[in-house]
Amino acid sequence: MLVRIATRKSELALWQARHVAEKLQALDLIDDVQLVPLSTRGDEILDRSLQKIGGKGLFIKELEVAMLEDRADVAVHSMKDVPWDLPDNMCIGAVLQRADPADALVARDEIDTLAALPQGARIGTSSLRRQAQLRHVRPDLVIEPVRGNVETRLRKLDEGRFHAVILAAAGLKRLGMGERITGILDADDCLPAVGQGAIGIECRADRDEVREVLSAVEHIGTRRCIDAERSFAERLKASCESPLAAYAELRDGEMYLRGVVANPDGSQLLRSSVRGGQADGVRLGHDLAHDMTAKGALELLEKISGSQ
């Protein structure tokens, strides 16, 4: 059986696709794996924010079209880029074991904590989630947008445009750039994005033979955590660009799920957490959304959406 993997052309996306290819090639069911690199609108349009051009879904649309047109069998994504409302004819066939979910501080002068950044420091990030939480902790910080791949963002830091940039720790480590990390942000200061650190494999819902193959590389613990986080976002009708965070952990036989919804200016930040059985992730996500709704999360998200 030949499996054709649709992927974006960035170095990180290609690394993830090759990682999945290695997992699949280790299976007896697979004869060969072929990468199908594609350009997406999210990669091509760098002069406008994702919120203004259609969101992170732009990174996966062309890959889904390739599967629907039978030019590819699966697509590999960072789960933090995958909207909760997938098309009815698509599904996440497998989720691989999660890597480091944290946000990383990459700063000049080897600064390793948010507290150590100078007053009024310029921070590069285009994520409203990061922006909201950073401003809540350090209202003095000047948050400036920065788009492009990991290498582009690091170059802008090295050119002196920022005191620091915030990037996903997993992405830096996967690219062999872990030494650039000067500090890891504590989850109490900056809770990760839904799905951060996890690689997902999307396929057509009607491709039973492909789904059977993908089930062999599934990491059930990660899947349960990702399902919990995504069900929280789904209940709040949040997009990948919403200033919303959720992170699920499996501890001592239980699942512990935390969530944050915040105003991008940092002036209002809502938190809640729930815990329960490891197999109850979807229900826990709904419970967390219920708690956050009682605290005003829906009204806050609607207000933010209306102002964008």
Sequence and secondary structure as in RCSB ss.txt:
>XXXX:A:sequence
MLVRIATRKSELALWQARHVAEKLQALDLIDDVQLVPLSTRGDEILDRSLQKIGGKGLFIKELEVAMLEDRADVA
VHSMKDVPWDLPDNMCIGAVLQRADPADALVARDEIDTLAALPQGARIGTSSLRRQAQLRHVRPDLVIEPVRGNV
ETRLRKLDEGRFHAVILAAAGLKRLGMGERITGILDADDCLPAVGQGAIGIECRADRDEVREVLSAVEHIGTRRC
IDAERSFAERLKASCESPLAAYAELRDGEMYLRGVVANPDGSQLLRSSVRGGQADGVRLGHDLAHDMTAKGALEL
LEKISGSQ
>XXXX:A:secstr
 EEEEEEESSHHHHHHHHHHHHHHHTSTT SEEEEEEE  HHHH  SS HHHHT GGGGTHHHHHHHHTTS SEE
EEEGGGS SS  TTEEEEEE       EEEEEGGG  SSTTS TT EEE   HHHHHHHHHH TT EEE   S H
HHHHHHHHTTS SEEEEEHHHHHHTT GGG  EE  TTTS   TTTT EEEEEETT HHHHHHHHTT  HHHHHH
HHHHHHHHHHTT  TTSSEEEEEEEETTEEEEEEEEE TTSS EEEEEEEEETT HHHHHHHHHHHHHHTTHHHH
HHHHHHH 
